[in-house]
């Protein structure tokens, strides 16, 4: 991640407020556990109702948490009067999502005026052992708040 200072010194509270407004994160039980300039981490505990037919966390859920981690990583570097939207992403699923908890890490690769390139990863934890289960490349777009 390039060493870039966030233009909004209050980025952390803005990111946390936005995360708290995401109903999907509430529904799946995800928590924003860390926010820094150009980086965000989201943690999701295992819940049986989030699994697919083999008992692994569903790929759509894994994609959801890493998409949000990348989006919030990008949002940390955006102005206070902006919002963030996903433009596109690609996810590689590297292993079945089996574990007690899952941590999605989003990092800015290259910030831009409108578009920001990010990379994300998801790690599955069983006790203290971690295994990467997904990798993401994404593009986030800055939009200005309406109204």
N, C-alpha and C positions, 0 to 999 in steps of 0.2 A: 504494500500500500504506500503510495506516495505520502511523505510527511507534509500534510496540509492542515492548516488551522481552519477550523470551522468559522464561517463568516458571522454566525449568530452565536454569541457566547452562551445563550440560553438554550442551545440545541438539545441538551439532555432532557429538560423538562418538557420541551415541545414534542420530542420523539416519544417520551413516556405517555404523554397525554393522548397522542394519536394512537399509540398501541392500545391504550385502555378503551378507546372508542371502537376497536375492531371486535365486533361481535363474534366472528369466527374464532378468534383467539380465545375468547371466553368459553365458547362452546366446546372446544377441544381441550381446554385446560392448559394452554401454553402460557408461559411467563417470559417477559423481557428481563433477562438476568444481568445484562451488561450493555452499556452504551458508551462508546468513545468516538472521537473524531475519525470518521471513516469506517467504523466497525460497530456491529450489533450482534448480540447473542440471545437466542431464544431457546428456552428449555421446555420440553414436553415430557411429562411422566407417561409411562406405559398405561394404557387403559384398554381393556378388552373390546370396548365398543368402537375403537378406532382401527381394529384389525380387518384384514381381508380373510379369505377363506382358509388360508394356511396358518393363521394366527400371528402373522407379521403385521406391523403397523402398515396401513395402506399407503401405497406410493403417492396418492393424492394428498395425504396428510403430511408426508415427508416434504413433498413439493410445496405445500402451503407454508410450512414453517421456514423453509430456506428462502422462499420468495420474500416473505416478510422480513427476514433477517437482512437480505440484500437491500430491500427497499429502505429499511431504516438506516442501514449503513450509508446509503446515498443521501438520505434525508438529513443526516447530521451535517452534511456539507452544503446544504441549501439555505437560502435566506429565510428569515423568520416569517415573511409573508407568502411563503410558498407551500405547496403540498407535493407529494410524490405519487407517481403511478408507474406500474410496470408496463414496459413497451414489449419486451419479449424475453424469453428465457429457454434454456435447454438444460435438462437434468439428466445426468448419468446415474443410474442406480447400480452401485458397486457390490452390494451384498444385501441379503434380506434384512429388513429393519426389525431386528429382534434384540430386545434389551429392556432394562428397567427404566431408563430415561434416554432421551434423545436431545442432543444439543446442536442447533443450527447456528452457524457462524457466517455472517455476511461481511464482506470487506470491499471497499472501493478499490478498483484497479486504476481507473482513470476518470476523474471528475471532469465534467464539461459544463458549459453555460446552460444547456438544455438537457442533454443526455449524459448519463453517467454509467460507465461500465463497471460491473461488480462480479465478484466470484463468491460462491458460497459452498459450504460443506456441511454435512450432517454426520454426527458421530453418535453411535449407539453405545451405551454403557451397561455393562454387567458387572456389578460391584465396582472395582476400580479399573477394570479393563475397558479400553475404548477401541472401537472399530469403526472406520469410516464406511458409511452406507450410501452416501450420495455426494455428488459434486455438481455444482450449478455454474453456468455463465449467464449473466443477465444484463439487460439494459433498462435503466430507470429514467423516467422523464420528470423534469420539474414543471409544475404548473402553478399558476398563481391563484390564490384563493378567490373564489367568486363571492360577490355580495359585499 
